[in-house]
Amino acid sequence: MKQFTLLCCALLLMAACDKKKASYKGTVKDQNTGAAVPQLLVTVHQSKTGDNTSTDIIVGQCYTNKNGEFLIDHTVGSKSMKKWLTVYEGSKKLAEKDDLGLNESGLVIEVIP
């Protein structure tokens, strides 16, 4: 019984090792003018199973400020799962930034609002 308990604890610890704090910082700009675009929803998506055929979950989101800047911080993400940002105006998808790491700063996402 003691070995079973130790095995269960070890498996739980290994599963928790893949979860990390993540942070995404950047600016959304108008592709035509280069001007900052405020009040757009920026979401961080992560695949559920690590492949491109699975559904995704939103692990963080925020709106751009008056300078078009966004910061999504303290998101719990998985190192091994695919992550990407999506920018929305209302329900309309404007842009997507693929292949994110756990911590990204200086991101510039160009949109056509």
N, C-alpha and C positions, 0 to 999 in steps of 0.2 A: 504494500500500500504506500509506503514511503517513497519508493521509486516512481510509482505512478504519479504521486503528487509533485515530485521534483520534475518529472517529464512535462506535466501540465504547466507548471510555472515556467519552465524553459521555453515551451512553445508560445506562451503568452508574451514573454519578454521578446522573443524573436519577432513576433507579429507587430509588437509596438515599436520596434526599432525602425521600421519603414516610415513611420509617421513623424513629420518634422514641421516646425513652424515655417511659414513662408511669407514673403513680402513682395509686393509688386508696386512699382512706382513709375509714373511716366506722365506723358502729355498727349492729349488728343488734339490734332490740328486739321484744319480744312485743307484738303489736298490741292485745291486750286489757288487759295490765297495764302496759305501758311499761318492763318490766324488761329488762335486757340478757340476751341469749341466748348462752351460751358454746358452744364446740365445734361450730359449724356450718361447713360448707365453703362458701367464697365463691370463685367462679370468674369470671374475665374472659374473655368470648367475643368473637371478632371474625369478621365475615363474610369469606369467602374472596374474593369478587368485588365486594363493595360493594352488592349488591342483597339483597332479602329472600328470594329464592328459592334462594340458594346455601346450601351447608352451612357450618358454622362451625368454627373451631378455638379451643381454649383457649389463651390467651396468658399466663395467670397464675392462681395460686390460693393460698389459705391458709385456715386455720381461725380462727374468732373466738376471742379470748382470754377469760379469766374475766369481763371487763367487756363482752363482746359486741363488742369492737373488732376491726377488721381493717386490715391495711396490705399492699397488693400493690404493690411498688415495683420499679423497674428492669425493667419489662415493656417489650418492644419492640413497639410498635404502629404501625399505619398511620394517618396523619391522615385519609385519605379513606375508610376502611372503617368500617362501622357497628360499634359496640362496645356491650356490655351486661354487667351483673353478674347472676349467678344464685346463689341461696342454696339449699343442699341440707342435709337431715338424712338421713344415709345415702344411699340412692338416691332419696329423695323430694324433689322440687323444691318449695320453700316460697315463693319470691318471685323477682322479676326486676326489675331497674332498667335501663331502656332509654336510648338516646341519650346515651352518655357521651362526653366529650371525652377528650383525652390525659391530663390531670391533673385529678382530682376529689378534693376533700376535704370533710369535713363531711357525707358521705352518711349518711342514716338510712334503713335498710331495715326495714320492719315485716313480721313474719311471724306466722303462727299455728302454733306448734310442736305 
